[in-house]
């Protein structure tokens, strides 16, 4: 129970605010590139995840975990996390779930916003974006920035004990 409470803290709230904003902007750009500009269903997500990852890294560095230095090891972990999350979400989760989701006529209609020829791509990119956001949260929190999390928890605890 203590571990669950630890997950629901100030960092999660900030993560959600930044993450939802980033998700809306970058995913919207992805769908515009795919449905309007004619980018492929492989190129549009790469732009989404590349831009989103840059925004996310800067947010982590300067908003969520300010005051701590970035190490080369942390940058490497960040890049590994992005690639692993991208590959899992877009090439494993999205095709598997997309196939199941598109069995429903109602869901097929939902993803037809870019035209009939884009239904499968829209569905898989939507599922992939959601899967990526979830996987990335846990990767960033527990793999990439775990040292910063502990640093800020200790500082917060010291501050509240002094009061």
LUMVODREN-63196 format. One line per field, with one value per residue (C-alpha): residue number from 1; residue in one letter; x, y, z. Coordinates in Angstrom, 3 decimals. Example, Ala and Ser with C-alpha at 12.3 -4.5 7.8 and 13.67 -1.06 7.14 Angstrom:
2
pos: c(1	2)
code: c(A	S)
xx: c(12.300	13.670)
yy: c(-4.500	-1.060)
zz: c(7.800	7.140)
END
This chain:
163
pos: c(1	2	3	4	5	6	7	8	9	10	11	12	13	14	15	16	17	18	19	20	21	22	23	24	25	26	27	28	29	30	31	32	33	34	35	36	37	38	39	40	41	42	43	44	45	46	47	48	49	50	51	52	53	54	55	56	57	58	59	60	61	62	63	64	65	66	67	68	69	70	71	72	73	74	75	76	77	78	79	80	81	82	83	84	85	86	87	88	89	90	91	92	93	94	95	96	97	98	99	100	101	102	103	104	105	106	107	108	109	110	111	112	113	114	115	116	117	118	119	120	121	122	123	124	125	126	127	128	129	130	131	132	133	134	135	136	137	138	139	140	141	142	143	144	145	146	147	148	149	150	151	152	153	154	155	156	157	158	159	160	161	162	163)
code: c(X	X	X	X	X	X	X	X	X	X	X	X	X	X	X	X	X	X	X	X	X	X	X	X	X	X	X	X	X	X	X	X	X	X	X	X	X	X	X	X	X	X	X	X	X	X	X	X	X	X	X	X	X	X	X	X	X	X	X	X	X	X	X	X	X	X	X	X	X	X	X	X	X	X	X	X	X	X	X	X	X	X	X	X	X	X	X	X	X	X	X	X	X	X	X	X	X	X	X	X	X	X	X	X	X	X	X	X	X	X	X	X	X	X	X	X	X	X	X	X	X	X	X	X	X	X	X	X	X	X	X	X	X	X	X	X	X	X	X	X	X	X	X	X	X	X	X	X	X	X	X	X	X	X	X	X	X	X	X	X	X	X	X)
xx: c(0.000	2.918	4.341	1.003	0.822	4.382	3.296	0.537	2.510	3.256	5.454	2.572	0.314	2.959	3.686	0.013	-0.317	2.830	2.185	-1.406	-0.408	2.529	0.351	-2.350	0.100	2.367	-0.366	-2.397	0.655	1.068	-2.499	-2.172	1.009	-0.600	-4.091	-3.448	0.220	0.423	3.234	3.346	1.997	5.617	7.046	4.296	4.719	8.498	7.976	5.454	7.699	10.855	9.321	7.403	10.548	12.494	9.707	9.410	13.153	13.247	10.206	11.828	15.120	13.766	10.276	9.843	13.408	15.100	18.430	20.022	22.615	22.115	24.678	25.737	24.378	21.000	20.941	21.740	18.957	16.584	17.386	17.093	13.729	12.398	13.473	12.172	8.839	8.472	9.228	6.962	4.058	4.122	5.301	3.883	0.967	-0.591	-0.816	-2.100	-4.696	-5.539	-6.515	-8.886	-10.312	-11.106	-13.307	-16.003	-17.833	-18.359	-14.617	-13.878	-16.149	-14.426	-11.040	-12.298	-11.686	-8.828	-10.667	-11.375	-7.801	-6.432	-8.618	-6.039	-3.224	-5.312	-6.304	-2.786	-1.287	-3.915	-3.282	0.467	0.384	-1.532	0.701	3.805	2.602	1.974	5.189	7.195	5.825	7.063	10.333	11.069	10.071	11.665	14.513	15.677	14.981	14.811	17.863	16.284	13.057	14.920	16.881	13.688	11.902	14.781	14.856	11.082	11.265	14.113	12.187	8.974	10.894	12.485	9.073)
yy: c(0.000	2.329	1.827	2.762	5.951	6.782	6.698	9.263	12.345	15.842	14.391	12.343	15.411	17.477	14.541	14.313	18.031	18.145	14.740	15.433	18.760	17.160	14.230	16.474	18.677	15.943	13.400	16.103	16.891	13.178	12.875	16.066	14.777	11.393	12.423	15.832	16.041	12.456	11.209	7.419	5.677	4.979	8.468	10.476	8.640	9.071	12.848	12.635	10.606	12.524	15.937	14.621	13.063	16.295	18.277	15.626	15.560	19.340	19.223	16.561	18.416	21.884	21.448	18.033	17.564	20.974	21.553	18.220	17.653	15.486	12.734	10.933	7.742	9.395	10.624	7.116	5.689	8.323	7.328	3.615	4.205	6.146	3.488	0.566	2.306	3.222	-0.276	-1.961	0.444	0.845	-2.570	-4.886	-3.352	-1.289	-4.066	-6.630	-4.351	-2.598	-5.892	-6.612	-3.081	-2.934	-6.035	-3.671	-1.709	1.179	1.405	1.236	4.240	6.072	5.814	6.784	10.511	10.550	8.594	4.909	4.204	5.554	3.622	0.996	3.556	5.926	3.092	1.753	5.212	5.999	2.784	3.181	6.745	5.672	2.633	4.784	7.372	4.699	2.763	5.985	7.206	4.126	4.054	7.703	7.501	4.215	3.839	7.204	9.663	7.331	8.975	12.414	11.101	9.902	13.165	15.251	12.929	13.278	17.080	17.289	15.050	17.120	20.335	19.080	17.743	21.179	22.820)
zz: c(0.000	0.785	-2.712	-4.278	-2.192	-3.249	-6.898	-6.338	-5.411	-6.726	-9.464	-10.852	-10.959	-12.761	-15.042	-15.957	-16.686	-18.798	-20.309	-21.348	-22.915	-24.707	-25.781	-27.263	-29.158	-30.507	-31.228	-32.970	-35.087	-35.845	-37.120	-39.168	-40.760	-41.484	-42.582	-44.162	-45.187	-46.444	-44.179	-43.797	-40.710	-39.756	-40.329	-38.591	-35.238	-35.375	-35.619	-32.764	-30.469	-31.393	-30.684	-27.677	-26.218	-26.586	-24.891	-22.200	-21.504	-21.132	-18.840	-16.657	-16.569	-15.788	-14.278	-12.657	-11.404	-11.407	-9.774	-10.469	-13.143	-16.179	-16.504	-19.689	-18.128	-17.631	-21.242	-22.438	-20.273	-21.645	-25.233	-24.447	-22.772	-25.764	-28.260	-26.183	-25.490	-29.162	-30.422	-27.872	-28.277	-32.043	-33.249	-30.574	-28.664	-31.484	-34.122	-31.622	-30.051	-33.325	-34.899	-32.003	-31.829	-35.542	-35.311	-34.016	-36.695	-34.267	-33.580	-37.303	-37.814	-34.957	-36.692	-40.145	-39.535	-42.069	-44.733	-45.220	-46.340	-43.042	-40.584	-39.649	-39.404	-37.261	-34.950	-34.536	-34.056	-31.386	-29.503	-29.948	-28.590	-25.479	-24.919	-25.413	-22.880	-20.249	-20.856	-20.999	-17.663	-15.846	-17.783	-17.056	-13.427	-12.429	-14.929	-16.257	-13.440	-10.421	-8.774	-9.120	-7.612	-4.523	-4.282	-4.305	-1.863	0.611	0.204	0.701	3.768	5.267	4.580	6.233	9.260	9.825	9.977)
END
